[in-house]
Amino acid sequence: MSHPPKHPNIETINIRQLAEKLVLKARHTNTVIALAESCTGGMIAAALTDIPGSSAVLDRGFVTYSNDAKIDVLGVSAACLDTHGAVSQNTALEMVAGTLAAAPNATLALSVTGIAGPDGGTAQKPVGLVHFACQSRAKAPLHAVHIFQGSRHEVRENSLKTALKMLFNELN
């Protein structure tokens, strides 16, 4: 299995400013967002709900940390998890599709699943490996994968920043 290049921390950005820009852009485009979070544990939803007016654009967020939650809440197939694992492109794509299915009012969904560490990594799936999927009802899903360096906190924060940027870019 080939791996994406290892990235240092993504450029320093202010999470609040990015969340504000995302909420403003989503309001302007009448976009309603739903989220499925695993390794970020609700950080994306928390960043958005810190912004006044976010209730107009954030429909719901699912924290599906366990495989059972991914299956029960999002409809991720057990076969996908058995074959590819929770941290994979396939799982991220099934998570985002399940999010759209579970959130009929949402027009844009994002999922994130990864290994934040400090344990749990393997040679094939190292600590810091994070898969993202983003999909609007009008387009095919997008997938991104990163291997973030640093502590558990840094991996999760970089995942949050990447998710917000991915959502913002999808609105442009």
Secondary structure as the mmCIF struct_conf table of DSSP 4:
data_model
#
loop_
_struct_conf.conf_type_id
_struct_conf.id
_struct_conf.beg_label_comp_id
_struct_conf.beg_label_asym_id
_struct_conf.beg_label_seq_id
_struct_conf.end_label_comp_id
_struct_conf.end_label_asym_id
_struct_conf.end_label_seq_id
HELX_LH_PP_P HELX_LH_PP_P1 PRO A 4 PRO A 5
STRN STRN1 LYS A 6 HIS A 7
BEND BEND1 ASN A 9 ASN A 9
HELX_LH_PP_P HELX_LH_PP_P2 ILE A 10 THR A 12
HELX_RH_AL_P HELX_RH_AL_P1 ILE A 15 HIS A 28
TURN_TY1_P TURN_TY1_P1 THR A 29 ASN A 30
STRN STRN2 ILE A 33 GLU A 37
BEND BEND2 SER A 38 SER A 38
TURN_TY1_P TURN_TY1_P2 CYS A 39 GLY A 42
HELX_RH_AL_P HELX_RH_AL_P2 MET A 43 THR A 49
TURN_TY1_P TURN_TY1_P3 ASP A 50 ASP A 50
BEND BEND3 ILE A 51 ILE A 51
TURN_TY1_P TURN_TY1_P4 PRO A 52 GLY A 53
HELX_RH_3T_P HELX_RH_3T_P1 SER A 54 ALA A 56
TURN_TY1_P TURN_TY1_P5 VAL A 57 VAL A 57
STRN STRN3 LEU A 58 VAL A 63
BEND BEND4 SER A 66 SER A 66
HELX_RH_AL_P HELX_RH_AL_P3 ASN A 67 LEU A 74
HELX_RH_AL_P HELX_RH_AL_P4 ALA A 78 HIS A 84
BEND BEND5 ALA A 86 SER A 88
HELX_RH_AL_P HELX_RH_AL_P5 GLN A 89 ALA A 102
TURN_TY1_P TURN_TY1_P6 PRO A 104 ASN A 105
BEND BEND6 THR A 107 THR A 107
STRN STRN4 LEU A 108 GLY A 114
BEND BEND7 GLY A 117 ASP A 119
BEND BEND8 ALA A 123 LYS A 125
TURN_TY1_P TURN_TY1_P7 VAL A 127 GLY A 128
STRN STRN5 LEU A 129 SER A 136
TURN_TY1_P TURN_TY1_P8 ARG A 137 ALA A 138
BEND BEND9 LYS A 139 LYS A 139
STRN STRN6 LEU A 142 PHE A 148
BEND BEND10 GLY A 150 GLY A 150
HELX_RH_AL_P HELX_RH_AL_P6 ARG A 152 LEU A 171
#
